[in-house]
Amino acid sequence: MPGGAILPGMTSDIERLPDMPPPSGAAYFLDFDGTLVDIAETPDGIEIPADLGPMLAALRDAAGGALAVISGRRLDDLRRFLPDLGPPMVGGHGAEWWLEDD
């Protein structure tokens, strides 16, 4: 959106965005479909980037564990798509929680 406002009073210039806390001072709640992976024609048609799991694990470690993946998908599907990430994950639009290693 060149030259347009992102939010009232803000421009699209990245320099004008507010300072963000370092990863150790933030918590991350990341949606799966459409944020971490592109939307696909079918639920199993998604492509998981090869570096997604390691990148999320590195961010989780930098944030002191304050990272959760959330989704409308079933929790079993999230665990299958991100097998090395571990908890916390929330699936089923909030109905399923995985908070600790089994």
C-alpha positions as CSV (number, residue, x, y, z in Angstrom):
1,M,0.0,0.0,0.0
2,P,2.5,2.6,-1.2
3,G,2.0,5.9,0.5
4,G,-1.2,4.8,2.2
5,A,-2.0,4.6,5.8
6,I,-1.7,1.3,7.6
7,L,-3.5,2.5,10.7
8,P,-4.9,6.0,11.3
9,G,-2.0,8.3,11.9
10,M,0.6,5.8,10.5
11,T,2.3,5.7,7.1
12,S,3.7,2.7,5.3
13,D,7.3,3.7,6.1
14,I,8.8,1.0,8.2
15,E,10.9,3.6,10.1
16,R,7.7,5.0,11.5
17,L,6.6,1.8,13.2
18,P,6.9,1.7,17.0
19,D,9.9,0.1,18.5
20,M,9.3,-3.5,19.2
21,P,10.5,-5.2,22.3
22,P,13.3,-7.8,22.0
23,P,12.1,-11.4,21.6
24,S,12.9,-11.9,25.3
25,G,10.4,-9.2,26.2
26,A,7.5,-10.4,24.1
27,A,5.0,-13.3,23.8
28,Y,4.1,-14.7,20.4
29,F,0.7,-16.2,19.5
30,L,0.9,-17.3,15.9
31,D,-1.9,-18.5,13.7
32,F,-1.1,-21.4,11.5
33,D,-3.2,-21.2,8.3
34,G,-2.6,-17.9,6.4
35,T,0.1,-16.7,8.7
36,L,2.7,-19.5,9.1
37,V,1.6,-21.4,6.0
38,D,-0.2,-20.2,2.9
39,I,-3.9,-21.1,2.5
40,A,-4.3,-24.1,0.2
41,E,-7.3,-25.5,-1.8
42,T,-7.5,-28.5,0.6
43,P,-6.5,-28.8,4.3
44,D,-3.7,-31.3,3.5
45,G,-2.6,-29.3,0.4
46,I,-0.5,-26.9,2.5
47,E,3.2,-26.7,2.0
48,I,5.3,-26.4,5.2
49,P,8.5,-24.4,4.5
50,A,11.6,-26.5,5.5
51,D,12.8,-23.8,7.8
52,L,9.5,-23.2,9.6
53,G,10.0,-25.6,12.5
54,P,13.6,-24.5,13.3
55,M,12.6,-20.8,12.9
56,L,9.7,-21.2,15.3
57,A,11.9,-23.1,17.8
58,A,14.6,-20.4,17.6
59,L,12.0,-17.7,18.2
60,R,10.5,-19.7,21.1
61,D,13.9,-20.1,22.7
62,A,14.7,-16.4,22.2
63,A,11.3,-15.5,23.9
64,G,12.0,-17.8,26.9
65,G,9.3,-20.2,25.8
66,A,6.6,-17.6,25.2
67,L,5.4,-18.8,21.8
68,A,2.2,-20.7,21.0
69,V,0.8,-21.8,17.7
70,I,-3.0,-21.5,17.4
71,S,-5.3,-22.8,14.8
72,G,-8.8,-23.8,13.8
73,R,-7.3,-27.1,12.8
74,R,-7.4,-30.2,15.0
75,L,-4.5,-30.3,17.5
76,D,-3.4,-33.7,16.0
77,D,-3.0,-32.0,12.6
78,L,-0.9,-29.2,14.1
79,R,1.3,-31.8,15.8
80,R,1.7,-33.7,12.6
81,F,2.6,-30.6,10.6
82,L,5.1,-29.3,13.3
83,P,6.4,-32.5,14.8
84,D,9.5,-31.0,16.4
85,L,8.1,-27.8,17.8
86,G,6.3,-29.1,20.9
87,P,3.8,-27.2,23.2
88,P,2.1,-25.0,23.6
89,M,-0.3,-25.4,20.8
90,V,-4.0,-24.6,20.6
91,G,-6.3,-26.3,18.1
92,G,-10.0,-26.6,17.2
93,H,-10.6,-22.9,17.5
94,G,-9.5,-23.0,21.2
95,A,-11.2,-26.3,22.2
96,E,-8.0,-28.3,22.2
97,W,-4.9,-27.4,24.2
98,W,-1.5,-28.9,24.4
99,L,0.4,-27.2,27.2
100,E,3.0,-29.6,28.3
101,D,5.1,-32.4,26.8
102,D,3.3,-35.7,27.0
